[in-house]
Amino acid sequence: MSAEIRRLSELEVPRLQATSPAWNRHEYARRVGYQARGLAVQLVAWRGDNAVGRGMLVLPGHREWSPSAFREGCPEIRDVAVSQHAQRQGIGSALIEALEREAAAAGFTTIGLAVGIDEAYDAARSVYERLGYRFAHGPFISAARLETDDGNGMVVGGVCEFRVKALSG
């Protein structure tokens, strides 16, 4: 893996938005704000000035901490994505492992994530299984309304299962 993984800084937000855009121009700045308040961690994998991957850790108390994470009593990995040209190079696994370290450093002993159950998510489930994530509960419907720049909502969702992993101290 030839990418540097680090926490997103406020100064890097425009560069991340330019190379790995979110659904609105304010999302990454919002995440940096949550990070500053200790409610989330936004990691980015960089190759030079280009973002090639990202992942977020949502901690208890964050307004988007899911009922599944609450049920399991753990922080939750969200929004892991790797640029198409950088896939199958270990960046996704490295991001997940870095998020696990962040959770362990914050004192958590378990971490979780939701993943779709249809075949489009077979590769993701395979990676999670290889990294030690085990089925906790599901299936359930996960849905969210994301606010776009023009004020319209974009609904995303699917049928998911929740997986957890014990973190080593």
C-alpha positions as CSV (number, residue, x, y, z in Angstrom):
1,M,0.0,0.0,0.0
2,S,1.6,3.2,-1.1
3,A,-0.6,5.8,0.7
4,E,-0.4,7.8,3.8
5,I,-3.3,7.5,6.2
6,R,-4.1,10.3,8.6
7,R,-6.8,12.3,10.2
8,L,-8.5,14.8,8.0
9,S,-7.5,18.4,8.9
10,E,-9.6,21.5,8.2
11,L,-7.0,22.7,5.7
12,E,-7.3,19.4,3.7
13,V,-11.1,19.6,3.3
14,P,-11.1,21.4,-0.1
15,R,-8.5,18.9,-1.5
16,L,-10.5,15.9,-0.3
17,Q,-13.7,17.3,-1.7
18,A,-11.9,17.9,-5.1
19,T,-10.5,14.4,-5.3
20,S,-13.2,12.3,-3.5
21,P,-16.3,14.4,-3.4
22,A,-19.0,13.9,-0.8
23,W,-22.7,14.4,-1.6
24,N,-22.5,18.0,-0.6
25,R,-19.8,20.6,-0.2
26,H,-20.1,20.8,3.6
27,E,-20.0,17.2,4.7
28,Y,-16.3,16.9,5.2
29,A,-16.1,20.2,7.2
30,R,-18.9,18.9,9.3
31,R,-17.0,15.7,10.0
32,V,-13.9,17.7,11.0
33,G,-16.1,19.5,13.5
34,Y,-17.3,16.2,14.9
35,Q,-13.7,15.0,15.1
36,A,-12.7,18.2,17.0
37,R,-15.5,17.4,19.5
38,G,-14.3,13.8,20.0
39,L,-17.4,12.3,18.4
40,A,-15.9,11.0,15.2
41,V,-12.6,10.3,13.4
42,Q,-12.3,10.9,9.7
43,L,-9.3,9.2,8.1
44,V,-8.1,9.8,4.6
45,A,-5.6,7.8,2.5
46,W,-3.4,10.2,0.5
47,R,-1.1,9.7,-2.4
48,G,0.6,13.0,-2.7
49,D,-2.2,15.6,-3.0
50,N,-4.8,13.0,-4.1
51,A,-7.2,11.3,-1.7
52,V,-7.4,7.6,-2.7
53,G,-9.5,6.4,0.2
54,R,-11.5,7.5,3.2
55,G,-13.2,6.0,6.3
56,M,-15.0,7.4,9.3
57,L,-15.4,6.2,12.9
58,V,-18.6,7.3,14.6
59,L,-18.3,7.3,18.3
60,P,-21.1,7.1,21.0
61,G,-22.8,10.5,21.3
62,H,-22.6,11.3,17.6
63,R,-26.0,12.1,16.2
64,E,-25.5,9.4,13.5
65,W,-24.4,6.7,15.9
66,S,-26.7,3.9,14.8
67,P,-29.1,1.8,16.8
68,S,-27.0,-1.3,15.8
69,A,-23.8,0.2,17.3
70,F,-25.8,1.3,20.3
71,R,-27.2,-2.3,20.7
72,E,-23.6,-3.7,20.5
73,G,-22.1,-0.9,22.6
74,C,-19.4,0.0,20.2
75,P,-18.1,2.7,17.9
76,E,-19.0,2.2,14.2
77,I,-17.0,2.3,11.0
78,R,-18.8,4.2,8.2
79,D,-18.2,5.5,4.7
80,V,-15.2,3.4,3.8
81,A,-14.4,4.0,0.1
82,V,-11.4,3.6,-2.1
83,S,-10.9,5.3,-5.5
84,Q,-11.5,2.9,-8.3
85,H,-7.9,3.2,-9.6
86,A,-6.5,2.4,-6.1
87,Q,-8.7,-0.7,-5.3
88,R,-7.2,-4.1,-4.6
89,Q,-4.0,-2.5,-3.2
90,G,-4.7,-2.9,0.5
91,I,-5.8,0.6,1.1
92,G,-9.3,-0.3,2.3
93,S,-7.9,-2.9,4.8
94,A,-5.3,-0.4,6.0
95,L,-8.0,2.2,6.5
96,I,-10.1,-0.2,8.5
97,E,-7.1,-1.2,10.6
98,A,-6.3,2.4,11.3
99,L,-9.9,3.1,12.4
100,E,-9.6,0.1,14.7
101,R,-6.5,1.6,16.3
102,E,-8.4,4.9,16.7
103,A,-11.2,3.0,18.5
104,A,-8.8,1.1,20.7
105,A,-6.9,4.3,21.6
106,A,-10.2,5.8,22.7
107,G,-10.7,2.9,25.1
108,F,-13.1,0.7,23.2
109,T,-12.8,-3.1,23.2
110,T,-15.2,-3.8,20.4
111,I,-15.9,-2.1,17.0
112,G,-18.7,-2.6,14.5
113,L,-19.9,-1.9,11.0
114,A,-22.9,-2.5,8.9
115,V,-22.6,-4.1,5.5
116,G,-25.2,-4.9,2.8
117,I,-26.3,-8.5,2.4
118,D,-26.8,-8.6,-1.4
119,E,-24.2,-9.8,-3.8
120,A,-22.9,-6.3,-4.6
121,Y,-21.3,-6.4,-1.1
122,D,-19.7,-9.8,-1.4
123,A,-16.2,-8.3,-1.7
124,A,-16.7,-6.0,1.3
125,R,-18.0,-8.9,3.4
126,S,-15.0,-11.0,2.4
127,V,-12.6,-8.3,3.5
128,Y,-14.4,-7.8,6.8
129,E,-14.4,-11.5,7.4
130,R,-10.7,-11.7,6.7
131,L,-10.1,-8.8,9.1
132,G,-12.0,-10.7,11.9
133,Y,-15.5,-9.1,11.8
134,R,-18.2,-11.6,12.8
135,F,-21.9,-11.5,12.4
136,A,-23.7,-9.8,15.3
137,H,-27.3,-9.3,14.2
138,G,-29.5,-8.7,11.2
139,P,-30.8,-8.5,8.6
140,F,-32.3,-5.0,9.1
141,I,-33.1,-2.1,6.8
142,S,-30.7,0.8,7.0
143,A,-31.8,4.1,5.4
144,A,-30.7,7.7,5.5
145,R,-31.6,11.0,3.8
146,L,-28.5,12.9,2.7
147,E,-28.9,16.6,2.2
148,T,-27.5,17.7,-1.2
149,D,-26.1,21.2,-2.0
150,D,-29.4,22.2,-3.7
151,G,-31.4,21.4,-0.6
152,N,-32.9,18.2,-2.1
153,G,-32.6,15.0,-0.2
154,M,-30.9,11.9,-1.5
155,V,-32.2,8.7,0.1
156,V,-29.8,5.8,0.5
157,G,-30.3,2.5,2.1
158,G,-30.4,-1.2,1.8
159,V,-30.8,-4.5,3.7
160,C,-27.8,-4.9,6.0
161,E,-26.2,-7.0,8.7
162,F,-24.1,-5.7,11.6
163,R,-20.7,-7.2,12.2
164,V,-18.4,-6.7,15.2
165,K,-14.8,-7.3,16.1
166,A,-13.0,-7.6,19.4
167,L,-10.1,-5.2,19.6
168,S,-6.8,-6.2,21.2
169,G,-5.7,-3.9,24.0
